[in-house]
Amino acid sequence: MKLSWIGITALTAGFCTAHDLETVVRDCDLVMARQEYGETQIDKSVMGKSLTIGGRVYQRGIGTHAISMIPVSVPHENVTLRGACGIDDEVTGTGSVRFRIMSGSQILWESPVMKRGMEAATFAVKIPAGTGKLYLFTDDVDGNDYDHADWVDLKWDYHQSVEPQPFPTTLNVADFGMKPGVREDQSVALRKALTALRNKPDHVRCTLYIPKGVYHFDVNSALPMSFYLSNHDQPSIHPVGVPLVDLRDVMIEGNGSLFVFHGVMMPMLVMDSSNVSINNLSIDFEHPNLKEVDIVSVKNASTEVQVDTKRFPYQVKNGQVIFSGDGWEAGFWGAMAFDKSTGQIIENTSDIGYTGKIAEDLGNGRILFKGWNLASKGLEEGDRLVLRTLGRPHPGCVIYRSTNTTLDQVNIHHCFGMGVLGQRSENITIRGGGVSIRPGSGLVATSGADATHFSNCRGLIRTEGALYEGMMDDAINVHSTCLRIEEIIDDRTIRCHYMHGQSVGFEVFLPGEMLRFIAGPTLENGTTVRVGHVRKVSATELVITLDSSLPPEIKTGDAVENADYYPAIVFRGNTVRNNRARGTLFTTPRKIVIENNNFDHSSGSAILLAGDAQGWFESGACEDVTIRNNRFTNNLTSRYQFTEAIISIYPEVRQLRDQKAYYHRNVLIENNEFNTFDVPLLFAISTQNLLFKNNKVTYNQDFKGWGRKPFSFKRCSSIRIVGNAVEPKRNWTLQDCQLDMTPDSEIRFQ
């Protein structure tokens, strides 16, 4: 029998004797935690008092507040987590909490409903083999007022290690009860398979085999988890259908299967995992968030539409249309207009508002919207309206705190937010698949926001051969999330604020990582220093202590970003078409390669290089960008934020004239083909060393032109426009540029 060193230590003091050899919950776990109210604290209640449950004071533990989830690293196999939990006596109200200890796919232990004054509930949970992470979860029962929740006396029992047993290289979900082609929920069966998969030895790479078929997943059977997401709404609970959590060296082989989800939920989560590949799988919803209706007539300043009532059930209440689907109801707040035959967004329609209108149900799926004058937008019978209902609660697939994740031929047909969201992860590959319309569905829309979005990632983000269409925002958006400095506490400590309401709480910094300062008004990068300690005061505030003194020029109103989490980008061979807003958006100093893509009727700019520390707080100045061998077809049919040209380089610099350094640099645009109506080709602010070379531009009459010059530059340097071919033939000169240049700027034509 083989013993580990920890097992030997335990045995010398007596077999299975409890040893508090290390702290169960560390400071950095608290930074990665999520909770609804206040600050998670070690050895204190959420209000900073002694931990007291049922009249008993506890010296060691964690004070939190429901709803919360705290990640815990399991130090070794063959361990038991012991402890107790309950409502802290400090509350004056009732309070009611259910405590859970969860692995990545199952609830290992659950308390009864705990209330104030009750003795702490004790537990001893044997941790399943292969588990690297636990999640301490507190759930509200009757709302979360007064839900001050304590985990106390946490400690590990270390057991004797055993020899690993033989493990198969393939597990079949059918052996765990998953059944294709039936309407029954498959969540529990799939999670049993995932639990078994986690039990494999570390040195074994295993495939989870899913026989081809259609599988259904219901929100009521989903695994409830709680964590913060970048650029999304912040619901307390994310019901997860497919939790690929705490897995290593695993392939999920879908064999062309379709997963259909019912209810408002997160279809797939890859979290705290490494070397996970998901192959040949599609995701869709029974009742999509985006509702599609066809215009029957536009007359008398009103609009009549036809609804597919089976796909989009609805009723009219008090003059308002309320759509429903698998346990949820919602009205709508705006629309997008599509040509149903081509799937293209109709020219110059952009976002169509809907407020204060009265709806009348005409029966048989017909609705009359009184006073909604879409004729003024140029819409007519047969056009398709995509009605936007819920916001963006849950992405289709989240990749969080994971390394080496691959989506190979994974198609996301619909979701309640972005298609794929990666945050604080390293090396993500999307190969084929994409965010696309399900063949045969007759629909025109897909995700409620970006198709893919990557915040505070590193390594390489690669997407090749994918199709991105019909989404309500960009095909890809890559950036850092920066925080505003609100207070300089001392010469090493700053209080920082998450500035955008949809990007709060997730761990922008951890101890030991590098922090870069950004001058707020001028957006200039500053000194890089090491983080010593991070304290999450709330979902919106961090107190950061540095290993060295603050640079003297730093002031409140400046910003900070994580200098260790910038990814390189390869965006190659993809098709981006018929989407709202922009085609692609990049803000990272690592190498960016955008090549061999087809940008077809993206209604805003095809490519945007952005950056700001005043508005969205999405930073990361570009330093090495190659845009080559792409085809651009009729972009800019509508106007959106930062969409000044087909390729728009638009950092938000509030005090441009005060800049001493350029924000973006080293941008090569070569051998691309532009088939476009008369709109600007290139717009740039605060950019140095920009080369527009050997491109072919063919102008058409497909849409009304803007009547603006093809090039526009504001405070740029070393701009060269060389060797391009234009049809109808012309030679570009400075007269083709809109210039707002400083004396050190230059532009040359050859």
PyMOL commands that set and color helices and strands:
alter all, ss='L'
color gray80, all
select helices_A, chain A and resi 5-12+27-32+173-176+187-198+219-221+375-377+656-658+734-736
alter helices_A, ss='H'
color red, helices_A
select strands_A, chain A and resi 18-19+34-35+41-42+51-53+56-58+61-65+68-73+79-87+96-102+107-110+114-115+121-126+133-140+148-158+170-172+206-209+214-218+223-225+238-245+248-262+266-271+274-285+291-299+302-307+314-317+320-325+328-330+334-338+352-353+358-363+366-370+384-388+397-400+403-412+420-423+426-431+434-435+452-455+458-464+467-469+476-481+483-490+493-497+514-518+525-538+541-546+559-562+567-572+575-577+584-586+592-595+598-600+607-609+618-619+625-628+631-633+647-649+664-670+673-676+682-685+687-693+696-699+711-714+717-722+725-727+737-740+747-749
alter strands_A, ss='S'
color yellow, strands_A
deselect
rebuild
show_as cartoon
